[in-house]
Amino acid sequence: MPIKFKESSAKIVNKRKVGMVHHYMHTTNTNVLVEALGSSNTKAKRKQKINNELVKRGFDFGLVNNG
């Protein structure tokens, strides 16, 4: 199973549930992941998952620490 970034939500059109919207880690924008990684509200378990995804993408962490 792919890793989820946040919980899935129901897509509602005209007061009817027509499907689910899934928020997977591999489909989330890199900028959103970096913001979540730097947030103090993000738990350590989720930070580690975000860190693993950014390493998989080849993200340069030197730019985040210096800037």
C-alpha positions as CSV (number, residue, x, y, z in Angstrom):
1,M,0.0,0.0,0.0
2,P,1.2,3.5,-0.7
3,I,2.0,5.8,2.2
4,K,-0.8,8.4,2.8
5,F,0.1,12.0,3.5
6,K,-3.3,12.7,5.2
7,E,-6.6,10.9,5.5
8,S,-8.8,10.2,2.5
9,S,-11.8,12.4,2.1
10,A,-15.1,11.9,0.3
11,K,-15.8,13.9,-2.8
12,I,-19.3,15.4,-2.6
13,V,-21.2,16.8,-5.6
14,N,-24.8,18.0,-5.3
15,K,-25.1,16.6,-1.8
16,R,-24.1,13.1,-2.9
17,K,-20.9,11.2,-2.3
18,V,-19.5,10.4,-5.7
19,G,-16.0,9.1,-4.7
20,M,-13.0,9.3,-2.5
21,V,-10.0,11.6,-2.8
22,H,-6.8,9.9,-1.6
23,H,-3.8,12.0,-0.5
24,Y,-0.7,9.8,-1.1
25,M,2.8,10.8,-0.2
26,H,4.1,10.2,-3.8
27,T,1.5,12.6,-5.3
28,T,2.0,15.4,-2.8
29,N,3.9,18.5,-4.0
30,T,7.5,18.8,-2.8
31,N,6.9,22.3,-1.3
32,V,4.0,20.9,0.8
33,L,6.2,18.1,2.1
34,V,9.0,20.5,3.0
35,E,6.5,22.8,4.9
36,A,5.1,19.8,6.8
37,L,8.6,18.6,7.6
38,G,9.5,22.0,9.1
39,S,6.2,22.4,11.0
40,S,6.3,21.9,14.8
41,N,2.8,20.3,14.7
42,T,4.0,17.3,12.6
43,K,4.6,14.1,14.6
44,A,8.0,12.3,14.5
45,K,6.5,9.3,12.7
46,R,5.1,11.4,9.9
47,K,8.3,13.5,9.7
48,Q,10.3,10.3,9.1
49,K,7.9,9.2,6.3
50,I,8.2,12.7,4.7
51,N,12.0,12.5,5.0
52,N,12.0,9.1,3.3
53,E,9.9,10.4,0.4
54,L,12.2,13.5,-0.1
55,V,15.3,11.2,-0.1
56,K,13.6,9.1,-2.7
57,R,13.0,12.2,-4.9
58,G,16.6,13.2,-4.5
59,F,15.8,16.4,-2.6
60,D,18.8,18.6,-1.5
61,F,18.4,19.2,2.3
62,G,21.3,21.7,2.3
63,L,19.0,24.3,0.8
64,V,16.4,23.9,3.5
65,N,18.9,24.2,6.4
66,N,20.7,27.3,5.0
67,G,17.7,29.2,3.7
